[in-house]
Amino acid sequence: MPTFVSINPFVALSNMVPTVALQGFLIAMAALTVGGVLLDIMHKKNVKYFFENAKKAKEKATSHVSTGKKAKIIVETVAHDVLTSGEFCGWKRRVAHLLGMYGTIIFWVTSAILIFKYATPTTSNTPEIISQLWHLGAAMTCLGAYWFWFFLRVDLASEGNKWYRVVFADLFVLSLVITSTFGLAWSYLQAEGSAWSNLFLVLFIFSNIVLFGGVYWSKFAHMFYKPGAAIQKHLAEADGSRDGLPEPADAPKQFGLGIKREAPRHY
């Protein structure tokens, strides 16, 4: 295993920057995230829509769902749709999403631990496992996000767009993978004593500002809506309201192979 992955890069940084400044930066990024999500909620009125939709579903319900069954549906939805990304049919897209999701969680959580508990000039006892997890999380995020960006993006297959086509919706995944990449590069170069480490430190800081400062314009807030939408969908199926949609047809297949004549590349 490379030596640099066992080193806490924030210890050396605390010799140049006060620890309180590092902690303040982390708090500022968290505040930007909360602020961006709240602005997104106010602008798109997603929460209001969910509550209104739930009220309409209750009025259209054809059966009563007990509290126990509701709890079971919520647990199953979280386990299937959220924790294991079961809503993705293709295994490649599912694995890429899981790598990015869990890699990001590990990266962010260990960043907070390394900065708030071990980022001081006199610290020399940072547990290697935490530093290793920080690097592992960044590497998992890079693997999942780069895999998604270059090979799995939906619009590439269905619309024939180039890999370098970028829209605002791509801001989150791009800033996320770039932040992880710059973090790994900065850690490696710092451990090697390279003068280039300062450049990648600046890029790492700037990419974090773009990532968390751009929450309002990116798909970051979307991650908070998806679990709620999935739970509401399954509850609507259970009580018969089905979001106002008819029940699935149970008719035999009469029209041949249909869309199964070719690989599923249309979205």
C-alpha positions in Angstrom: 0.0 0.0 0.0 1.4 3.5 -0.9 2.8 5.3 2.2 0.9 8.5 1.6 -2.6 6.9 2.0 -1.8 6.4 5.7 -0.9 10.0 6.4 -3.3 12.7 7.5 -2.7 15.5 5.0 -4.4 18.1 7.2 -1.7 17.8 9.9 1.0 19.3 7.7 -1.6 21.9 6.4 -2.2 23.0 10.0 1.4 24.1 10.2 0.5 26.8 7.6 -3.1 27.5 8.4 -4.7 27.7 11.9 -6.8 24.7 12.7 -9.7 26.9 13.5 -9.6 28.2 9.9 -9.8 24.6 8.6 -12.7 23.9 10.9 -14.4 27.2 9.9 -14.0 26.3 6.2 -15.7 22.9 6.8 -18.5 24.6 8.7 -18.9 27.2 5.9 -19.2 24.4 3.3 -21.9 22.7 5.5 -23.7 26.0 5.7 -23.6 26.5 1.9 -25.1 23.0 1.5 -28.0 23.7 3.9 -28.6 27.1 2.4 -28.5 25.8 -1.2 -31.0 23.0 -0.3 -33.3 25.4 1.4 -33.2 27.8 -1.5 -33.9 24.9 -3.9 -36.9 23.8 -1.7 -38.3 27.4 -1.7 -37.8 27.8 -5.4 -39.1 24.5 -6.7 -41.6 23.9 -3.9 -40.8 20.2 -3.8 -41.8 19.7 -0.2 -45.1 21.5 -0.7 -45.7 19.2 -3.7 -45.0 16.1 -1.7 -47.4 17.1 1.1 -50.1 18.0 -1.4 -49.6 14.8 -3.4 -49.8 12.8 -0.2 -53.1 14.5 0.7 -54.6 13.7 -2.7 -53.4 10.1 -2.5 -55.1 9.7 0.8 -58.4 10.9 -0.7 -58.1 8.5 -3.6 -56.9 5.5 -1.5 -59.0 2.4 -2.0 -57.6 0.5 1.1 -56.3 1.2 4.5 -52.6 0.6 5.1 -51.7 -0.1 8.8 -48.9 1.7 10.6 -46.9 -1.5 10.7 -47.2 -2.0 7.0 -46.3 1.6 6.3 -43.2 1.2 8.5 -42.3 -2.0 6.6 -42.7 -0.3 3.2 -40.5 2.6 4.4 -37.8 0.3 5.7 -37.8 -1.8 2.5 -37.7 1.3 0.3 -34.8 2.7 2.2 -33.0 -0.6 2.0 -33.7 -1.2 -1.7 -33.9 2.2 -3.4 -31.5 4.2 -1.2 -28.9 1.9 0.5 -28.5 -0.4 -2.5 -29.7 1.8 -5.4 -32.1 -0.9 -6.4 -34.0 1.6 -8.7 -31.3 1.2 -11.3 -31.9 -1.7 -13.6 -28.5 -2.0 -15.1 -25.8 -3.4 -12.8 -23.1 -1.1 -14.3 -25.0 2.1 -13.5 -25.9 0.7 -10.1 -22.4 -0.2 -9.1 -21.1 3.2 -10.4 -23.7 5.0 -8.3 -22.9 2.9 -5.2 -19.2 3.6 -5.6 -19.8 7.3 -5.9 -22.4 7.5 -3.1 -20.5 5.5 -0.4 -17.1 6.9 -1.5 -18.4 10.4 -1.0 -20.0 9.6 2.4 -16.7 8.0 3.6 -14.7 10.9 2.2 -16.8 13.6 3.8 -17.1 11.9 7.2 -13.4 11.1 7.5 -12.6 14.7 6.4 -14.6 16.0 9.4 -12.9 13.6 11.7 -9.4 14.4 10.4 -9.9 18.1 10.6 -11.8 18.4 13.9 -9.9 15.8 15.9 -6.5 15.4 14.4 -5.5 18.5 12.4 -3.2 20.2 14.8 0.6 20.9 14.4 1.4 18.7 17.4 -0.8 15.8 16.3 1.2 12.6 15.5 -1.3 9.9 16.5 -3.9 10.1 13.7 -5.1 6.5 13.4 -3.9 5.1 10.0 -7.3 3.5 9.3 -9.0 7.0 9.2 -6.4 8.4 6.8 -6.7 5.3 4.7 -10.5 5.5 4.6 -10.2 9.2 3.6 -8.1 8.2 0.6 -10.3 5.2 -0.1 -13.4 7.3 -0.1 -11.9 9.7 -2.6 -10.7 6.9 -4.8 -14.2 5.2 -4.8 -15.8 8.5 -5.7 -13.4 9.0 -8.6 -13.9 5.5 -9.9 -17.7 5.7 -9.7 -18.0 9.2 -11.1 -15.5 8.8 -13.9 -17.1 5.5 -14.9 -20.5 7.2 -15.0 -19.2 10.3 -16.9 -17.3 8.5 -19.7 -19.3 5.3 -20.1 -22.8 5.5 -18.6 -24.3 8.9 -19.1 -27.8 8.5 -20.4 -27.8 11.3 -23.0 -24.7 9.9 -24.7 -26.4 6.7 -25.6 -29.8 8.1 -26.4 -29.0 11.4 -28.0 -25.5 10.9 -29.4 -24.0 13.8 -27.4 -20.2 14.0 -26.8 -18.7 13.2 -23.5 -17.5 16.8 -23.0 -21.0 18.2 -23.3 -21.7 19.9 -20.0 -24.9 21.5 -18.6 -25.8 22.8 -15.2 -27.2 19.4 -14.2 -23.7 18.1 -14.5 -22.3 20.6 -12.0 -22.6 18.2 -9.0 -21.0 15.1 -10.4 -18.2 17.1 -12.1 -17.3 19.2 -9.1 -17.5 16.1 -6.9 -15.1 14.0 -8.9 -12.8 16.9 -9.5 -12.7 17.7 -5.7 -11.8 14.1 -5.0 -9.2 14.0 -7.7 -7.5 17.2 -6.5 -7.7 15.9 -2.9 -5.8 12.7 -3.8 -3.3 14.6 -5.9 -2.6 17.2 -3.1 -2.2 14.4 -0.5 0.3 12.5 -2.7 2.3 15.5 -3.7 2.5 16.8 -0.1 3.7 13.5 1.1 6.4 13.5 -1.6 7.5 17.0 -0.6 6.6 18.4 -4.1 6.2 22.1 -4.6 3.2 21.3 -6.8 1.3 20.3 -3.7 0.4 24.0 -3.0 -1.2 24.3 -6.5 -3.3 21.3 -6.0 -4.2 22.5 -2.5 -5.6 25.7 -4.0 -7.5 23.7 -6.6 -8.8 21.4 -3.9 -10.1 24.4 -1.9 -11.6 26.0 -5.0 -13.3 22.9 -6.2 -14.9 22.4 -2.7 -16.3 26.0 -3.0 -17.8 25.2 -6.4 -19.2 21.9 -5.2 -20.9 23.2 -2.0 -21.5 26.7 -3.3 -23.2 25.4 -6.4 -25.8 23.2 -4.5 -28.6 25.4 -5.6 -27.8 25.0 -9.3 -26.7 21.3 -9.2 -28.5 18.0 -8.6 -27.2 17.8 -5.0 -30.6 18.7 -3.5 -32.1 16.0 -5.7 -30.6 13.3 -3.4 -32.8 14.5 -0.6 -36.0 14.3 -2.7 -35.5 10.8 -4.2 -36.0 8.8 -1.0 -39.2 10.7 -0.2 -40.5 10.3 -3.7 -39.8 6.6 -3.6 -41.5 6.1 -0.3 -44.5 8.0 -1.4 -44.7 6.0 -4.6 -44.7 2.6 -2.8 -47.2 3.8 -0.2 -49.5 5.0 -3.0 -49.2 1.5 -4.6 -50.1 -0.1 -1.3 -53.2 2.0 -0.6 -54.5 1.8 -4.2 -54.3 5.5 -5.0 -51.4 4.8 -7.4 -50.8 8.6 -7.9 -53.9 8.6 -10.1 -52.6 6.1 -12.5 -54.5 2.9 -13.6 -53.5 -0.5 -12.5 -51.0 -2.4 -14.6 -52.6 -4.4 -17.5 -52.5 -8.1 -17.2 -53.1 -8.8 -20.8 -51.0 -11.4 -22.7 -48.3 -10.3 -25.1 -49.7 -10.2 -28.6 -47.4 -8.0 -30.6 -44.1 -10.0 -30.9 -40.8 -8.9 -29.5 -41.5 -5.1 -29.8 -38.8 -3.0 -28.2 -36.9 -6.2 -27.2 -35.7 -6.6 -30.7 -32.8 -4.3 -29.9 -30.6 -3.5 -26.8 -32.3 -1.1 -24.4 -30.5 2.2 -25.3 -33.5 4.5 -25.2 -34.4 6.5 -22.1 
